Amino acid sequence: NPKYSYFQRKLISKPQDSVSRGTIAVDPDLSLDEIGVPLDMAWTMYSPYIQRRLVQNGMSPASALQNIKDRTDYARKALDKEVTERPVIYSRAPSWHKFNVLSGRPKLIEGNTIAINPLVTTGLNADFDGDQMAVHVPLSSAAILEAQLLMLSSHNILNPQNGTPITLPSQDMVLGLYYITKVKKSTPEEKVKGEGKAFYSLDEVIIAYNEGAIDLHAGIKLRTQVREGGKLVKKIIDTTVGRVLFNQYVPEEVGYVNALLTKKSLREIIGDIIKITNVPKTAKFLDEIKTLGFRMAFKGGLSFSVNDLIVPEIRNQLL
């Protein structure tokens, strides 16, 4: 039975002592290696470790327990310390491959839902229509080390099936990145501000854009470093202001990325960045383009929340 897989046998089907379950929600403010753990859940899961820490600091076991129950400042400090030293392992059933069981640094949040970064949803095969997840606290020092070194989301960016990145921007993030990297040509009716201007650096373009001298989609000329045949060469290229904004976050050694960003092209760009640089730089890049994508989808009016919808005045009468 494929459902009774390796993870199922070794981890999931065994009795767990430090485990919690909860519904998941998305939190774009989390970094790739973070997971939002509800405060109540953290108090329950970490209570043995908080008690041990308080006892080591000279408190009696009974007094330590009472402090945890009352959630005093002493206990909260001990919780914060434990959370920084001990990551959590989160898994979504069914655990068919390694991306279903990842680790993350807990970020204590209010509410009752577990918050996850939108970039890891592909590997977990998760969506936010009521999916549940289990959160485990590793017990032994070997388990903690494994969670810190091998199981972090940022160390599991590539899919072993084909070597392409599995940690990818999707939905609104891609929409925002596609929107800013698209070029707009002037028409007799509508002129694009700053079209055809030449710039000597990325910084000059960003200053001009912030001052309102050029439009986001204006086609411009730019002198920059481009990768050709594995080497970086200085060239004057045709690009757009939006692509310059995107390239602020591309690692310097990769060179200028002059492309219209779709999900497919992003997969190739992220793959190239991993090859040329390293995993920490790629993880930082992913977090930054996630934020840029969301922000630009919002700024362009492409993405809106339920609070932006206008409620008709006669709604209550109709209902």
Salt bridges, closest charged atoms under 4 A:
ASP33 OD2 - ARG105 NH1 3.91
ASP40 OD1 - ARG71 NH1 2.85
ASP80 OD1 - ARG76 NE 3.11
GLU82 OE2 - ARG53 NE 3.05
GLU82 OE1 - ARG86 NE 3.60
GLU85 OE1 - ARG53 NH2 2.85
ASP131 OD2 - ARG92 NE 3.13
GLU190 OE2 - LYS184 NZ 2.84
GLU228 OE2 - LYS235 NZ 2.71
ASP238 OD1 - LYS221 NZ 2.79
GLU253 OE2 - LYS281 NZ 2.63
ASP287 OD1 - LYS290 NZ 3.45
GLU288 OE2 - LYS284 NZ 3.17
